[in-house]
Amino acid sequence: MNFTKTTEQASKYNHLEKMSVADLLKNINNEDKTVPYAVEKSLPQIEKLTEQIVKKLQKGGRLFYMGAGTSGRLGVVDASECPPTFGVPHGVVIGLIAGGETAILKAVEFAEDSTTQGWLDLQKHNITNKDVVVGIAASGTTPYVIAALKKCNENNIVTGCISCNLNSPLALTAKFPIEVVVGPEFVTGSSRMKAGTAQKLVLNMLSTATMIQLGKIKGNKMIDMQLSNNKLVDRGVKMLVSELHIDQETASKLIEQYGNVRKAIENFSEK
């Protein structure tokens, strides 16, 4: 198959340094508008991978995201937001980044080029075929990710990916690839822009749809969220007022007593 890195192709815009701030923002925004349409074309692929993730997590498995640089950071962000948003334990959704935690804040040179470290990182978490591993790489050529997915395939572990080039080595390795082709970036090769946005949108879909399927949402509310600040406590109180048709004072007492919206609803309903 032919493989062309559209993520590396020259920008449709030139002489960026001569543009006004207004023109820069307008042109970046015009490019950004195209991203959801690119994601829409990939919905069948996203659906297939989501169904696999749901199956594994329903049986007690885990979801691993793997990436380098921006892609790795996006995976770490999505994984870290699952416990507070959906109330799942830490360790159900895990984000791994080439170079380790240091790389979240600061680039680690050549970490993404290792063909052994990705699998080693997975082994530290005692990876098994009960789990699913999603490689994230805009280019679709990151050795850290591709080599790890190859080892997963050898060990009968479900593999998926999110890339932004068609027929990339990563997509050809993953059993359930997602390819969102967003085209050349506004700044040539800067895949933290449209490609990063596309990856973020897909990650939102994967984790949110999975958690809804796992029963972590009631109606349209995050009833399993961790009440870790005043804003979330207030949101929890409002949920109880709406759901149970009670006054705010009663709802506040329930939240204080149970510390969790779902538990408050279940125990109130039993009375």
N, C-alpha and C positions, 0 to 999 in steps of 0.2 A: 504493500500500500504506500501511496505517496504521503509524505509527511512534511508539511510546511508550517513553520512557526509564525502564525499570524500575530502572535503576541510580540514578535520581534520586528515586524515589518514597519517601514517608515510611517510616521504620523501623516495624516491627511493635511496637517497644518504645518506651516513653516514660518521662520523668522519670529518665533514666539517672543523673543526678547524685545521685539519692536511693538508688541501689542500693548494696549492700555490694560489696566486692571479690569475694567468693564468688559473688554473683548476677551480677555483670558477667561474670566468667570463664565461668560456667555458660551464660549466654545467648549469649555470643560463640561458645562451643564448639558449642552447639546449632545456631547458624546455619552454622558452618563444616562441620558434618556433612553439610549438604545439597549442598555443592559437588561432590563426586565423582559424585553422582547426576545433577547437571546436565551434567557433562562426559560421562557415559555416553550421554546422549541425543544427543550431538553426534558420537559415534564414526564414523558414516558420513561426515560432513563431514571429520573429522580424517584418515580413511583416504584420501579423495580428494586432499587437499592433500599428505599424506605421499608418496603415489605420484608426484605431480608433482615434489616435491623430490628424491626418489631418482633419477628419470629425468634431471633436470638435473645433479645432482652426479656421476652415473655418467659423464656426458659431459664432465666437467671444469668444469661451471658452479659458481656460488656461491649461497649462501642469504643473503639480506639480511632482517634484522628492522628495522622502523621503528616508532617510537612516541614519545610525549611523556610526561613525568612518570614515574609508576610504571610504565606500560606500556613506555615506552622503556627504563627501567632494567632491567626484567625481560628484555627482549630482549638487552640488553648482557650481562647475567649469563649467559644461556644461551649466547650466542655465545662469550664469553670462557672458558667451561668446556669447549668442544669440543676445543681443542688438547690440554690436559692429560689429559682423559678418554679421548679416542679417537685421539690422535696425529695428527690432521689439521693441516696447516699453518695458521698464522694467515692469515686472509684467505679461507678457504673458507666460514666462517660469520661474518657481519659484523653487528654491532648498531649501528644509527644512532639517535640520540636528538635530538629538537628542542632546539636550543640548544647542541649539541656536547658535548664532554667535560665542560665546566663544569657542565652540567645533570645529570650523573650524581650529583654531590654536593650541588648547590644549584639550586633552581628558577630558571629563566631566564624572566622575565616575558614573556608574549605570544609566546614562541618557537613554541608550537604553533599559533598563528593564521596563520602564514605559508602562503600558497598557492604559493610558488615555491621555498622553501628545501629542501623534501624532495627534489625532483627535482635540484636543484643538488648536494645531498649525495650522491645516487646517482651523478651524473655525475663527481664527484671520484674515484669508484672505477671509472670506465670501464664502467658498467653496460651489458650487452648482452642480447640475447634468449636467450643461453645460461644466464642466471641466473634466479632466482625471488625475488620480493619479497613478504614477509609483513608487512602492516600490523597493528599492535597498538594497539587503543584500546577501553577498556571501554565508553565511551559510543557509539562508532561514528560520532562526529561531528567528530573532530579534523582541521582543515583541512590541517595539515602532512602528515598521512598520506594523506588522501583525494586531495588534488591530486597527490601523487607517484604513487599507484596509477593515477590517470587517465592520466598521462603514460606510465607503464609499459604500460598497455593500448594506447595509441596506437602504441607501439614494439614491440608483439608480445612483451612480456615477461610471463611467467606471474606472476599476482598472487593472493595469498591474504590472509586476515585472521583475527584473533581479536578478536571483540567480544562484549559481554555484553548486548546488546539485540537484539531481533528486527527485521529489515527496516530496519536503520540505513543511512544513506548510505554508510558504509564497506562494509558487507556487500553492498550493491547494486552497488558499484563493483568489488569483488574478484571474480575469476573463480572462485575456490575459497574461499568464505567459511566460517568456523567461527563459529557463534553459540552461546555458552554462557550461557543465561539463568539467572542465580543469584538474581534478585529483589532487593528492597530491602536495603540494607546495615543492619547493627546501628546504626551512626551514619549518619544519613541522608546519602546522597551520597558517603560515604567509600569510593570504589571501590578503594582500596588494600587493602581487606579481602577480602570474598568474591570480588569480580571479579578482584582481583590474584591470589588463590589459584588461581582457575580458569585464568587465563592462564598461571601458572607450571606447572600440571599439564599443560596442552596443549603448552606449549613443551618440557617434559620428553619428552612423547610424540613430538613432531615430530622433535626432534634425535636422541633415542635410537633410535627405530625406523628412522630414516634411516641412522644409522651402523651399526646391526646389518645392515641390508640391503646396506650398502657393504662388509661383511666386517670391520668393526672390532672385533668380539667373537668369541671362540672359546668354544664351550660357553655359559658365562655369565660369562666373565672378560674384563676390559679389557686384552687382551694388547698393545694399542698405546699404553697410557697412558704419559705422560711421567713418568719416575722422578725427580721434582723435590724430594722430601724423604724423610726416613728412613722415615716411615710407608709411603710408596708403594714404596720399595725393599724393605721387609720384605714388603709384599703381593706384589711381583713374585717374590721368593724363594719364598714359599709356593705361588704359582701353578706355578712350575717343579717344586717338590717333588711336587705333586699330578699335574701333567700328564706329567712324564717319569719319575716313580717313582725319584727320586734323593734323596740325603741333602741336608741343608741346606747343608753346606759346599760341596758341588759346585754347588748352585744359586746360592749367593752368588758363587762364582767366575765362573759363567756370566753373571750379571747385571753383575758388575764388568767382564767382558771385552766384552760386547756392548751393555750399557747400555739394553737393550730386551728385553721378554719374548718378543715374536714372533721377533726375530732369534736369541735364545738357543734357542728351540724348534727353529727351522728348521735352525740350524747343528748342534745336538746330534743331530737326527734324521738328518742327512746322514752322521754319523760311523759 
